Amino acid sequence: MDSQFIRNVAIIAHVDHGKTTLVDGLLRQSGAFRKNQAVMDRVMDSGDIERERGITILAKNTAVKYGNYKINIVDTPGHADFGGEVERILKMVNGVVLLVDAYEGTMPQTRFVLSKALALDRPVVVVVNKIDRPDARLKEVVDEVLELLIELGATDAQLDSPIIYASAREGIAGKDPDDMAADLIPLFEAVVRHIPAPAGERDKPFQMLISSLDYSDYVGSIGIGRVENGVLSQNMPAVLTNFHRPDKQVRTKITAIYVFEGLNRIPAETAAAGDIVCVSGVEGVEIGDTLCASDGVAALEFPEISEPSVEMTFLVNDSPFAGREGKFVTSRHLRARLYKEAVRDVSLRVSDGDSSESFRVVGRGEMHLSILIENMRREGYEFQVSMPRVILKEKDGKIQEPIDRMAADVPADCVGAVIEKMGARAGELVGMTPAGGRMRMEFSVPARGLFGYKSQFLTDTGGEGILSSVFDRYDDYRGDFDRRPMGSLVAFETGESSAYGLFGAQERGPLFIGPGVRVYAGMVVGLSPKGGDIAVNVCKKKQMTNMRASGSDEALRLITPVQMSLEQSLEFIGDDEYLEVTPKSVRIRKRILDAGLRAKADHRKKTLSASG
């Protein structure tokens, strides 16, 4: 196809603003599905975790036809922790569709993704989505978008970006909210007219920048990217190189080419400049590599990905229950899996730890790392992880820490509780805007101050609050504060929990387990609200005697235990605890299992702290 009839566009937005639903509508109205074809909602969210949580985790490619035009679309994640997915694909497209919720307006991640697009001088089509919401603020949201464009230094052409109003769920769009079309044609037209055609030239030597990776059990690694120049043909010899590593010169042969049509990858014999394609047969391909013609090796620059700011330690499981539930349990298995993930995920950094059985993993945030942990446990891996920690830097003799920009949309009567909690976590209020009966607040808060805060936020707002954050900058360390004022209830002995033992322990605080659960000494079985750890004997059984008193045989009333999810467990664990992860279980445990040794270690730590 002539590159003048190709458009490469990414759909970017804050989380839950409707990107994937909009792609559904574009696919349906472009004829990508048969009339009688049963298609599920959010068809681009193909991963199990994506469908379970209702979020997009990986950027995905598709293509639709509009008249004589082929529009390659990249659906991107909206959550800040997966911002690296957005950064790496912007080099592959020639423009972006910025989606903004008609009520929520511009949010932290909107600022982040838009700043990256403007930095690469990408044209923008603004779509105000969900205009059918009863609380929609169309005029205010448009003003917010224009203010954000000005604040981020947009060019005159970018400030004149077309604005389309839409309801992705209903499949309608229009230039005027009072004069909507019955379909998404106005959006198709805006993309075709405002997003430029790819600028590559067919006559130049072949070049293709790899912006994404996939894997197949049959053909191995699959590189995905845009053909920048020249023509690519099946079985042609090529050289794999890298702009940041000029010494990488790997001669290879492209065994297969695929182009996107709807949700399918169609085999092709050739592909020309401007099109987004997949290639297989290239061994050792990595994101950021350039595939070149063998007679014209010239690497293309790959954009720098923002540095991750949160780290965790992954370790081989050494608890008393180790090896009972997992399929892959050794350090060799763990190491191979983590380094494989680092090749695919450009936002992840993996390095060997202090011992042969530990590995340092650095990511964008708690969710970024928790998704990795969840994927690994579903694949059969068994391991344990430490508490998430932020990465500190030193500049001009001062310690600096990552600062996040946090937005909270809460009922007006919950403002005081949120400000109080943020103040205790070294957060600073930088803006507050009323919106109906609710209040939009923005805070500048240390990233470590948000660890474990989400559940507290939902409690303070009665479940009605909306919280989001994105990395803003590194700034001076804001001092120490108590991230987790509560303590843990720790099992005293190994055995099986009993109703009698739990009945006595539940007076100390909420429990995480019920009766009939196997526990070991040093395993955390509950929460101590008053602070400090308390050893409890949840395996204690009632002693049988031949004397019976009135009421002695009454049924014991147990409070329903708190079911801790993986994310909640990661939020809860402290410095002296690990999270044990297996395909069947998630357990919190003390690093030092023996109560006596743990007490000695605590005493030694307090003594050293007191001595300065």
ROROLUM-408318 format. One line per 3 residues: number of its first residue (from 0); for each residue x, y, z of C-alpha. Coordinates in steps of 0.2 Angstrom, whole numbers. Layout:
<recs>
NUM	X Y Z ~ ...
</recs>
This chain:
<recs>
0	0 0 0 ~ 6 18 -4 ~ 12 26 12
3	1 41 9 ~ -14 30 13 ~ -7 24 29
6	-10 32 46 ~ -1 26 62 ~ -9 32 78
9	-8 28 97 ~ -23 30 108 ~ -17 38 125
12	-26 43 141 ~ -28 41 159 ~ -34 25 166
15	-52 21 164 ~ -55 35 152 ~ -61 23 138
18	-47 19 126 ~ -50 0 124 ~ -69 3 122
21	-66 16 109 ~ -55 4 99 ~ -69 -9 101
24	-80 4 92 ~ -68 8 78 ~ -65 -11 75
27	-84 -14 74 ~ -88 1 62 ~ -73 -3 51
30	-80 -20 47 ~ -66 -30 56 ~ -80 -42 62
33	-93 -52 53 ~ -111 -46 56 ~ -115 -63 65
36	-98 -64 74 ~ -99 -64 93 ~ -86 -52 100
39	-83 -49 119 ~ -82 -31 125 ~ -64 -24 127
42	-58 -36 114 ~ -40 -29 115 ~ -38 -33 133
45	-34 -51 129 ~ -24 -56 144 ~ -32 -65 159
48	-27 -52 172 ~ -32 -37 160 ~ -49 -44 159
51	-51 -48 177 ~ -45 -31 183 ~ -53 -21 168
54	-36 -12 164 ~ -24 -12 150 ~ -7 -18 154
57	2 -21 138 ~ 2 -10 122 ~ -7 -19 108
60	-8 -17 89 ~ -23 -18 78 ~ -27 -10 61
63	-44 -4 53 ~ -49 1 35 ~ -58 18 32
66	-61 20 14 ~ -44 19 5 ~ -35 22 21
69	-27 9 33 ~ -26 15 50 ~ -14 6 62
72	-19 8 80 ~ -10 5 96 ~ -20 3 112
75	-10 9 126 ~ -11 7 145 ~ -18 21 156
78	-10 16 173 ~ 5 26 177 ~ 15 10 182
81	14 5 164 ~ 20 22 156 ~ 35 13 149
84	23 4 137 ~ 17 21 131 ~ 35 29 129
87	41 15 118 ~ 27 14 106 ~ 27 33 102
90	42 31 91 ~ 31 19 80 ~ 17 31 77
93	15 48 68 ~ 1 55 79 ~ -9 52 95
96	-28 52 100 ~ -29 60 117 ~ -44 53 126
99	-51 63 141 ~ -65 59 152 ~ -80 72 150
102	-81 72 169 ~ -64 69 176 ~ -54 79 164
105	-35 80 164 ~ -28 68 176 ~ -9 65 181
108	-7 51 168 ~ -15 63 155 ~ -1 75 158
111	13 62 158 ~ 7 54 141 ~ 4 70 133
114	21 77 138 ~ 29 62 130 ~ 19 64 114
117	23 83 113 ~ 41 80 116 ~ 42 70 100
120	32 83 91 ~ 17 71 88 ~ 1 79 81
123	-14 77 93 ~ -32 73 90 ~ -42 77 107
126	-57 66 110 ~ -68 71 125 ~ -76 54 129
129	-91 49 139 ~ -101 65 135 ~ -117 55 139
132	-112 55 158 ~ -125 65 168 ~ -111 74 177
135	-101 79 161 ~ -92 95 161 ~ -88 98 143
138	-83 116 142 ~ -72 115 158 ~ -64 99 152
141	-59 107 135 ~ -52 122 144 ~ -42 110 155
144	-35 101 140 ~ -30 118 132 ~ -22 124 148
147	-12 108 149 ~ -6 110 131 ~ 0 128 135
150	8 122 151 ~ 18 108 142 ~ 24 120 129
153	14 114 114 ~ 17 122 97 ~ 4 132 88
156	-1 118 77 ~ -3 107 92 ~ -14 120 101
159	-25 120 86 ~ -28 101 88 ~ -46 96 82
162	-58 92 97 ~ -70 78 94 ~ -84 74 106
165	-88 55 108 ~ -97 41 118 ~ -86 26 114
168	-99 15 123 ~ -113 21 111 ~ -101 22 96
171	-105 40 91 ~ -94 55 89 ~ -96 73 82
174	-87 90 82 ~ -101 98 91 ~ -109 89 107
177	-126 96 101 ~ -124 89 84 ~ -118 71 85
180	-116 59 71 ~ -124 41 73 ~ -106 33 71
183	-88 37 73 ~ -85 44 56 ~ -80 61 63
186	-66 53 72 ~ -60 43 57 ~ -60 59 47
189	-50 69 60 ~ -37 55 61 ~ -35 54 42
192	-35 73 39 ~ -24 78 55 ~ -12 64 57
195	1 64 44 ~ 6 50 33 ~ 23 41 37
198	38 50 31 ~ 48 35 26 ~ 55 33 8
201	54 17 -2 ~ 70 20 -12 ~ 81 21 3
204	90 6 11 ~ 78 -4 23 ~ 77 1 41
207	65 -5 55 ~ 65 1 73 ~ 59 -13 85
210	47 -5 97 ~ 38 -21 104 ~ 41 -39 106
213	30 -55 106 ~ 34 -73 107 ~ 28 -89 99
216	32 -107 104 ~ 33 -111 85 ~ 43 -96 78
219	52 -89 93 ~ 54 -71 96 ~ 43 -59 86
222	49 -41 83 ~ 36 -27 80 ~ 39 -10 73
225	37 2 59 ~ 47 1 43 ~ 56 18 43
228	63 16 25 ~ 65 4 11 ~ 56 -12 7
231	56 -28 18 ~ 54 -44 9 ~ 53 -62 15
234	69 -72 18 ~ 80 -56 15 ~ 96 -55 24
237	97 -41 37 ~ 108 -34 51 ~ 102 -32 69
240	111 -17 77 ~ 107 -4 91 ~ 110 15 92
243	115 14 110 ~ 126 -1 107 ~ 135 1 91
246	146 -14 94 ~ 130 -25 91 ~ 131 -31 73
249	121 -48 71 ~ 118 -55 54 ~ 102 -63 52
252	88 -67 40 ~ 69 -62 41 ~ 60 -79 39
255	42 -72 40 ~ 33 -55 39 ~ 15 -52 46
258	4 -36 44 ~ -11 -31 55 ~ -29 -33 49
261	-41 -31 63 ~ -36 -42 77 ~ -27 -54 65
264	-9 -55 59 ~ -9 -59 40 ~ 7 -66 32
267	14 -55 19 ~ 28 -57 7 ~ 34 -39 7
270	31 -23 17 ~ 36 -5 13 ~ 41 11 22
273	27 17 34 ~ 18 1 38 ~ 19 -7 55
276	23 -25 54 ~ 29 -41 63 ~ 45 -51 59
279	51 -68 65 ~ 66 -77 63 ~ 78 -64 71
282	87 -72 85 ~ 92 -60 100 ~ 81 -46 95
285	77 -33 109 ~ 67 -18 110 ~ 76 -3 104
288	86 -13 91 ~ 86 -8 72 ~ 84 -21 58
291	94 -14 43 ~ 98 -20 25 ~ 115 -29 25
294	122 -16 13 ~ 117 -1 23 ~ 119 -3 42
297	113 13 51 ~ 104 12 68 ~ 89 22 73
300	88 31 89 ~ 76 24 102 ~ 68 36 114
303	75 36 132 ~ 63 27 144 ~ 60 36 161
306	70 27 175 ~ 60 16 187 ~ 59 22 205
309	53 7 215 ~ 63 -9 219 ~ 60 -25 227
312	70 -41 231 ~ 64 -57 224 ~ 71 -72 234
315	70 -91 233 ~ 57 -97 245 ~ 65 -104 261
318	50 -105 272 ~ 45 -122 281 ~ 32 -124 268
321	44 -121 253 ~ 42 -133 238 ~ 25 -139 242
324	15 -130 229 ~ 26 -123 216 ~ 33 -130 200
327	48 -119 198 ~ 57 -116 214 ~ 75 -115 212
330	86 -99 210 ~ 90 -105 192 ~ 72 -104 187
333	69 -88 196 ~ 84 -79 188 ~ 79 -85 170
336	61 -79 172 ~ 66 -62 179 ~ 79 -58 165
339	67 -64 152 ~ 54 -52 158 ~ 67 -38 158
342	70 -40 139 ~ 52 -38 135 ~ 48 -24 148
345	58 -9 145 ~ 53 -1 161 ~ 60 -16 172
348	78 -18 178 ~ 84 -34 185 ~ 101 -37 193
351	109 -51 204 ~ 106 -48 223 ~ 118 -49 238
354	117 -68 238 ~ 115 -81 224 ~ 97 -84 229
357	91 -66 228 ~ 88 -53 214 ~ 85 -35 214
360	70 -30 203 ~ 67 -11 199 ~ 50 -6 192
363	38 9 190 ~ 27 6 205 ~ 18 -7 216
366	6 -12 203 ~ 19 -14 190 ~ 28 -26 201
369	13 -35 208 ~ 7 -39 190 ~ 24 -47 187
372	22 -57 203 ~ 4 -62 199 ~ 10 -68 181
375	24 -78 188 ~ 13 -87 202 ~ 1 -92 188
378	15 -99 178 ~ 19 -111 193 ~ 34 -101 201
381	36 -101 220 ~ 47 -87 228 ~ 46 -73 241
384	48 -54 239 ~ 53 -40 251 ~ 43 -24 255
387	43 -12 240 ~ 56 2 243 ~ 59 19 233
390	76 22 225 ~ 85 36 233 ~ 98 47 224
393	112 59 230 ~ 113 77 222 ~ 125 91 228
396	127 81 244 ~ 109 80 248 ~ 98 64 247
399	84 65 235 ~ 68 54 233 ~ 55 52 220
402	40 63 221 ~ 23 59 214 ~ 9 70 208
405	-7 63 216 ~ -24 68 211 ~ -39 63 223
408	-57 65 218 ~ -67 64 234 ~ -84 68 242
411	-83 86 249 ~ -86 79 267 ~ -70 68 266
414	-58 82 262 ~ -52 84 279 ~ -48 65 282
417	-38 65 266 ~ -28 80 269 ~ -24 74 287
420	-17 57 280 ~ -7 65 267 ~ 1 77 279
423	6 63 290 ~ 15 55 274 ~ 24 71 270
426	12 76 256 ~ 9 94 251 ~ -8 101 244
429	-4 110 228 ~ -22 113 222 ~ -40 110 226
432	-55 113 214 ~ -74 110 218 ~ -84 99 206
435	-102 98 210 ~ -103 90 227 ~ -86 83 226
438	-68 90 227 ~ -53 88 216 ~ -37 89 226
441	-19 88 219 ~ -4 83 231 ~ 15 83 229
444	19 68 239 ~ 34 56 241 ~ 32 40 232
447	35 30 248 ~ 20 40 256 ~ 8 31 244
450	14 14 249 ~ -1 6 258 ~ -12 21 257
453	-25 15 244 ~ -35 4 256 ~ -34 18 270
456	-40 31 256 ~ -55 20 252 ~ -60 18 270
459	-59 37 273 ~ -69 41 258 ~ -82 27 260
462	-77 18 244 ~ -82 34 234 ~ -65 41 231
465	-54 41 215 ~ -35 40 218 ~ -22 41 204
468	-4 46 204 ~ 11 48 192 ~ 30 51 195
471	34 69 194 ~ 52 72 199 ~ 66 69 211
474	67 81 226 ~ 75 83 243 ~ 71 69 255
477	56 75 266 ~ 60 66 282 ~ 55 50 290
480	37 45 294 ~ 29 29 300 ~ 22 21 285
483	13 7 294 ~ 8 12 312 ~ 0 -5 315
486	10 -22 320 ~ 7 -40 316 ~ 0 -55 324
489	13 -69 322 ~ 10 -87 324 ~ 19 -94 339
492	20 -112 333 ~ 19 -124 318 ~ 2 -133 316
495	-16 -131 310 ~ -26 -117 316 ~ -41 -121 327
498	-57 -112 331 ~ -52 -112 350 ~ -35 -104 346
501	-42 -91 334 ~ -56 -86 346 ~ -42 -81 359
504	-32 -72 346 ~ -45 -62 338 ~ -46 -51 353
507	-29 -44 348 ~ -34 -39 331 ~ -42 -44 314
510	-36 -61 308 ~ -31 -66 290 ~ -35 -85 292
513	-49 -96 298 ~ -49 -113 306 ~ -41 -128 298
516	-26 -118 290 ~ -9 -124 290 ~ 3 -111 298
519	21 -111 304 ~ 30 -102 318 ~ 34 -84 312
522	20 -83 299 ~ 9 -67 300 ~ -9 -72 304
525	-17 -55 308 ~ -15 -37 311 ~ -11 -28 328
528	-20 -11 328 ~ -11 -5 343 ~ 7 -6 335
531	20 -19 339 ~ 21 -37 335 ~ 11 -50 346
534	14 -68 346 ~ -2 -78 346 ~ -5 -97 347
537	-19 -100 334 ~ -16 -119 335 ~ -21 -120 353
540	-34 -133 357 ~ -46 -134 371 ~ -41 -147 384
543	-53 -161 387 ~ -58 -164 405 ~ -71 -175 413
546	-79 -160 422 ~ -92 -150 412 ~ -98 -132 417
549	-113 -123 411 ~ -110 -115 394 ~ -93 -124 392
552	-99 -132 376 ~ -106 -117 367 ~ -101 -114 349
555	-86 -101 348 ~ -91 -86 338 ~ -77 -82 326
558	-76 -65 316 ~ -74 -67 297 ~ -56 -66 293
561	-49 -53 282 ~ -45 -60 264 ~ -29 -52 259
564	-26 -50 240 ~ -9 -50 233 ~ -9 -30 232
567	-15 -28 249 ~ -2 -40 256 ~ 12 -30 247
570	5 -14 255 ~ 5 -22 272 ~ 22 -30 274
573	35 -21 283 ~ 54 -20 283 ~ 56 -36 293
576	44 -47 283 ~ 43 -56 267 ~ 28 -61 256
579	28 -79 252 ~ 21 -82 234 ~ 15 -99 227
582	3 -104 214 ~ -10 -108 227 ~ -6 -96 242
585	0 -79 247 ~ 7 -79 265 ~ 16 -65 275
588	30 -71 286 ~ 44 -63 297 ~ 61 -63 290
591	67 -71 306 ~ 55 -85 310 ~ 61 -89 328
594	53 -78 341 ~ 69 -78 352 ~ 81 -73 338
597	68 -60 332 ~ 67 -52 349 ~ 86 -51 350
600	87 -43 333 ~ 74 -30 337 ~ 83 -26 353
603	100 -24 344 ~ 92 -13 331 ~ 84 -2 344
606	101 -1 353 ~ 110 4 338 ~ 96 17 334
609	97 25 351 ~ 116 26 350 ~ 115 37 334
</recs>
